[in-house]
């Protein structure tokens, strides 16, 4: 028996568009992209392309786009693929429009400005988080891709067996939503840390030395935030850290590479490359100091001193290998 689902993807940027393409492979899904960018909406509807983000790729002709928030009334499932800093006001605005049993899944990576987990703030009773090793261009091109689903097991089963059917998107599962959110935040920071030594040494030995230390610190962070330490072994843990920290398509690794080669970086700038990882460095550096556990997180503290307290690159390297 077919179970038709209407999927609204909030955000028609790179990753939202890639997810729309893959979800459209399942003929039981009606996939609609919501965007504030009228040129993107018109391009998708008229030309079946999102030229602004993928100039050379045609999209499935079944995908539609709109800038009208009323579309959320039809949603069985909403995927949040908008910047993390705007998710809370956005979800508060659409709350009254959505069905009571609508599943809302956060794919955005980051914390709110006060350091809270996004899924704990959005005003829906049926929420989840989905993160994993997933470069948007490879998702768009149809390569098998994995995510960790954090949420209720019934929602995991529904997503896996109905919405993701025939899409080549695969899931593992944890009931600990916070741990999935935390892994997606931390991996950007540690990608910078590993990129720094890659830029200086260009050595697999050194990369995996620091990678191993990063895994240990991420597991300690899970404990610090009262999360399940087993999540480190999921796609959102070891998988996403490996993708983000060891592949040159990663913006955060690239930031670390540039710093490791001696380029001067302005950490308070408006570039998304800077904001993702550097904001996490500041936040986690301060949290570990406030909780008086800084000595347990030497990579974080070395990054914090390098980026925010004026230590030089040699000081960073000395701390990393200590």
C-alpha positions in Angstrom: 0.0 0.0 0.0 1.4 3.4 -1.0 1.6 6.2 1.6 1.8 9.5 -0.2 3.8 12.2 1.7 4.2 15.9 1.1 7.7 17.0 2.0 8.4 20.7 2.4 12.1 21.6 2.4 12.7 25.0 4.0 15.8 26.4 2.2 16.5 26.1 -1.5 20.3 26.6 -1.2 22.9 24.0 -2.0 21.9 21.3 0.5 18.2 21.9 0.4 18.2 21.6 -3.4 20.3 18.4 -3.3 17.9 16.8 -0.8 14.9 17.8 -2.9 16.5 16.1 -5.9 17.1 12.8 -4.0 13.7 12.8 -2.2 12.0 13.2 -5.6 13.3 9.8 -6.7 10.6 8.3 -4.5 7.4 8.7 -6.6 5.3 8.6 -3.5 6.8 11.9 -2.3 5.6 15.4 -3.3 8.7 17.5 -2.9 8.4 21.3 -2.5 11.2 23.8 -1.9 10.4 26.9 0.1 12.7 29.9 -0.3 12.9 33.6 0.2 14.9 33.9 -3.0 12.3 34.7 -5.7 14.8 34.2 -8.5 15.6 30.7 -7.3 11.8 29.9 -7.0 11.2 31.1 -10.5 14.2 29.3 -11.9 13.1 26.0 -10.4 9.4 26.3 -11.5 10.1 27.6 -15.0 13.4 25.9 -16.0 13.7 23.0 -13.5 17.1 24.3 -12.5 18.6 26.1 -9.6 21.2 28.0 -11.6 22.3 30.2 -8.7 23.7 27.2 -6.7 24.1 24.4 -9.4 24.6 26.1 -12.7 25.1 22.9 -14.7 22.5 20.6 -13.2 18.9 20.0 -14.2 16.4 19.0 -11.4 13.6 16.5 -11.4 10.6 18.1 -13.1 8.3 17.0 -10.3 10.0 19.4 -7.8 8.2 22.7 -7.2 9.2 25.8 -5.4 7.4 28.7 -3.6 8.1 31.6 -1.3 4.6 31.4 0.2 4.6 30.2 3.8 1.1 29.0 3.5 2.5 25.9 1.7 3.5 24.5 5.1 -0.2 23.7 5.8 0.2 20.8 3.4 3.4 19.4 4.9 3.6 15.9 6.3 7.3 16.4 6.9 9.4 19.6 7.1 13.1 19.5 6.5 14.9 22.6 8.0 17.9 23.5 5.8 18.1 27.2 6.6 20.8 28.9 8.6 20.7 27.8 12.3 20.5 31.4 13.6 17.1 31.9 11.9 15.5 28.6 12.6 13.8 29.6 15.9 12.0 32.7 14.6 11.1 30.8 11.4 9.6 27.8 13.1 7.7 30.0 15.5 6.2 31.7 12.5 5.1 28.6 10.7 4.0 26.7 13.8 0.3 27.8 13.5 0.3 26.7 9.8 1.5 23.1 10.2 -0.5 20.0 10.9 -0.5 18.8 14.5 1.3 15.5 13.5 3.8 17.1 11.1 7.4 15.7 11.5 10.0 18.5 11.7 13.6 17.5 11.0 16.6 19.8 11.6 19.3 19.4 9.0 21.0 22.7 9.9 24.3 22.5 11.8 24.9 24.8 14.7 23.7 26.1 18.0 21.4 29.1 18.8 23.1 32.3 19.9 22.7 31.3 23.6 24.4 28.0 23.1 21.1 25.9 23.2 20.4 23.0 21.0 18.1 23.9 18.1 15.7 20.9 18.3 15.0 21.7 22.0 13.8 25.2 21.1 11.7 24.7 18.0 8.0 24.7 19.0 6.8 21.4 17.5 5.9 18.2 19.4 7.4 15.9 16.7 11.0 16.9 16.1 14.1 15.1 15.0 17.7 15.8 13.9 19.4 14.3 10.9 23.2 14.7 10.3 25.9 12.7 8.5 28.8 12.6 6.1 27.1 14.3 3.1 28.6 16.8 0.7 25.8 18.4 -1.2 27.3 17.9 -4.7 27.5 14.2 -4.1 24.0 14.0 -2.8 22.8 15.9 -5.9 24.7 13.5 -8.2 23.0 10.5 -6.7 25.8 8.8 -4.7 24.8 6.6 -1.7 24.7 8.9 1.3 24.2 8.3 5.0 22.8 10.1 8.0 22.1 9.5 11.7 18.5 10.1 12.6 18.1 11.3 16.2 14.5 11.2 17.5 11.6 8.8 18.2 12.1 5.3 16.8 8.6 5.4 15.2 9.6 8.5 13.3 12.9 6.9 12.2 11.0 3.9 10.9 8.5 6.0 9.0 11.2 8.1 7.4 13.3 5.1 6.5 10.5 2.9 5.1 8.4 5.5 3.4 10.0 8.9 2.6 13.6 7.6 1.9 12.5 4.6 0.0 14.3 4.4 -3.4 16.4 7.5 -2.7 19.8 5.9 -2.0 19.8 7.8 1.4 20.6 5.6 4.3 20.1 6.0 8.1 21.4 4.7 11.4 19.6 5.6 14.6 19.8 7.0 18.1 17.1 8.2 20.4 19.5 10.9 21.7 18.7 13.9 19.6 21.1 16.1 21.5 24.0 13.9 20.7 23.3 14.1 17.0 23.1 17.9 17.2 26.3 18.1 19.2 28.3 15.9 16.8 27.4 18.1 13.9 28.6 21.2 15.8 31.9 19.8 17.0 33.1 18.3 13.7 33.5 21.8 12.1 35.8 22.9 15.0 37.9 19.7 14.8 38.1 20.0 11.0 39.9 23.3 11.5 42.2 21.7 14.1 43.2 18.9 11.7 43.4 21.2 8.7 45.9 23.3 10.6 48.4 20.4 10.9 47.6 19.3 7.4 48.6 22.7 6.1 51.8 22.7 8.1 53.0 19.1 7.6 51.0 17.5 4.7 51.3 14.2 6.5 48.8 11.4 6.9 50.7 10.4 10.1 50.1 13.8 11.6 46.5 14.1 10.3 45.5 10.8 12.0 47.4 11.6 15.2 45.2 14.7 15.6 42.1 13.0 14.3 42.4 10.4 17.0 42.8 13.1 19.6 39.7 14.8 18.2 37.6 11.7 18.5 38.6 11.4 22.1 37.6 15.0 22.8 34.3 14.6 21.0 33.5 11.7 23.2 34.3 13.7 26.3 32.0 16.5 25.0 29.2 14.0 24.7 29.7 13.2 28.4 30.0 16.8 29.3 26.6 17.5 27.7 25.0 14.4 29.3 24.6 12.7 25.9 25.1 9.1 24.8 28.8 8.5 24.1 27.9 5.7 21.7 26.8 8.3 19.2 30.5 8.9 18.3 30.3 5.6 16.4 27.3 6.7 14.3 27.4 8.3 10.8 27.1 11.7 12.5 30.2 11.0 14.6 33.2 9.3 13.1 31.6 9.4 9.7 31.0 13.2 9.5 34.2 14.0 11.3 36.2 12.0 8.7 34.4 13.6 5.8 34.7 17.2 7.1 38.3 17.0 8.5 40.1 14.9 5.8 38.5 16.0 2.5 39.5 19.2 0.7 35.9 19.9 -0.3 35.3 20.8 3.3 35.2 24.6 4.0 36.3 24.2 7.7 39.3 22.0 6.7 40.2 24.6 4.1 40.1 27.3 6.7 42.5 25.2 8.8 44.7 24.5 5.8 45.0 28.2 5.1 45.9 29.0 8.7 48.4 26.2 8.8 50.1 27.7 5.8 50.4 31.0 7.5 47.6 33.0 6.0 46.0 35.6 8.2 42.3 35.0 8.8 39.7 37.4 10.2 37.6 35.2 12.5 34.9 37.7 13.1 34.1 38.2 9.4 30.9 37.4 7.6 32.2 34.4 5.6 30.2 31.3 6.3 33.5 29.4 6.2 34.7 31.4 9.2 31.4 31.4 11.1 30.8 27.6 11.2 33.9 26.4 12.9 35.3 29.6 14.5 32.1 30.4 16.4 32.2 26.8 17.8 35.8 27.2 18.9 34.9 30.3 20.8 31.7 28.8 22.4 33.3 25.5 23.4 36.6 27.1 24.5 34.6 29.3 26.9 32.3 26.5 28.1 35.1 24.1 29.0 36.8 26.9 30.9 33.6 27.8 32.8 33.1 24.2 33.7 36.7 24.0 34.8 37.5 21.1 32.5 39.8 22.9 30.0 42.7 20.5 30.7 40.6 17.7 29.3 40.2 19.4 26.0 43.7 20.4 24.8 42.8 20.7 21.1 39.9 23.1 21.8 42.1 25.2 24.1 44.9 25.3 21.6 42.5 26.5 18.9 41.0 29.0 21.3 44.3 30.5 22.2 45.4 30.6 18.5 42.2 32.2 17.2 41.2 34.4 20.1 44.1 35.1 22.4 46.9 35.8 20.0 49.1 32.7 20.3 51.1 31.9 17.2 51.1 28.8 15.0 54.2 27.3 16.7 52.4 27.5 20.1 49.4 25.7 18.6 51.6 22.9 17.2 53.4 22.5 20.5 50.1 22.2 22.4 48.7 19.7 19.9 51.6 17.3 20.1 52.1 17.6 23.9 
